């Protein structure tokens, strides 16, 4: 199992647009057989701070198959201008069952 967390800071005036685009992406990702979970969290203190928690079958699958799906390029082209800062990625693996 592989978990990726993505921390995003979104321009306040674009938050609704971003969440709409993310919802569309999530629909596609959740159809992928190797996606074990995709959670979207929003900070209660800073609503423009969004955390994605993605769980995949393996990091190899995620990097070599999933990230090459054509819908990612379209998604990133749309949402990158909405970011207030570059995203922060963190890679996790299970240490206990």
C-alpha positions in Angstrom: 0.0 0.0 0.0 1.2 3.5 -0.9 -0.2 6.8 0.5 0.4 10.2 -1.1 -0.6 13.4 0.7 -0.8 16.6 -1.2 -1.0 19.9 0.6 -2.5 22.7 -1.5 -2.9 26.4 -0.8 -5.5 27.8 -3.1 -6.2 31.5 -4.0 -9.2 32.4 -1.9 -11.1 33.9 -4.8 -10.6 30.7 -6.8 -11.5 28.2 -4.0 -15.0 27.3 -5.4 -13.6 26.8 -8.9 -10.8 24.6 -7.6 -13.1 22.4 -5.5 -15.3 21.9 -8.6 -12.3 20.8 -10.7 -11.1 18.6 -7.9 -14.5 17.0 -7.7 -14.4 16.2 -11.4 -10.9 14.6 -11.0 -11.9 12.6 -8.0 -14.8 11.0 -9.9 -12.3 9.8 -12.5 -9.7 8.6 -9.9 -12.2 6.7 -7.8 -13.0 4.6 -10.9 -9.4 3.4 -11.1 -9.1 -0.2 -9.8 -5.8 0.5 -7.9 -7.2 3.5 -6.1 -7.9 2.3 -2.6 -9.1 5.7 -1.3 -9.1 9.4 -2.1 -10.0 11.8 0.7 -10.2 15.6 0.4 -9.8 17.6 3.6 -10.2 21.3 4.1 -8.6 23.2 7.0 -11.1 24.6 9.5 -8.7 27.4 10.3 -7.7 28.3 6.8 -10.4 27.2 4.3 -8.1 27.8 1.3 -5.7 25.1 2.6 -6.7 21.7 1.2 -5.2 18.3 1.9 -5.5 15.3 -0.4 -4.9 11.8 1.0 -4.6 9.3 -1.8 -4.2 5.6 -1.2 -2.9 3.3 -4.0 -2.0 -0.3 -4.4 1.7 0.6 -4.8 4.0 3.6 -5.5 5.2 1.9 -8.7 1.6 1.7 -10.0 0.9 5.3 -9.1 4.1 6.7 -10.8 4.2 4.4 -13.8 0.6 4.0 -14.7 -1.7 6.4 -12.8 0.2 9.6 -13.3 0.3 9.0 -17.0 -3.5 9.1 -17.4 -4.4 11.8 -19.9 -6.9 13.5 -17.6 -4.1 14.7 -15.3 -2.6 17.1 -17.8 -6.0 18.7 -18.3 -6.6 19.0 -14.6 -3.2 20.5 -13.8 -3.5 23.0 -16.7 -6.8 24.2 -15.2 -5.9 24.3 -11.5 -2.3 25.4 -11.4 -3.2 29.1 -11.8 -5.5 28.6 -8.8 -2.7 27.7 -6.5 -1.3 30.3 -4.1 1.9 28.3 -3.6 3.4 25.1 -5.1 1.9 22.0 -3.8 3.7 19.9 -1.1 3.8 16.2 -1.7 4.6 13.6 1.0 5.0 9.9 0.3 3.9 7.3 3.0 4.1 3.6 3.4 2.4 1.4 6.0 4.6 0.2 8.9 1.8 -1.7 10.7 -1.2 -3.7 9.3 
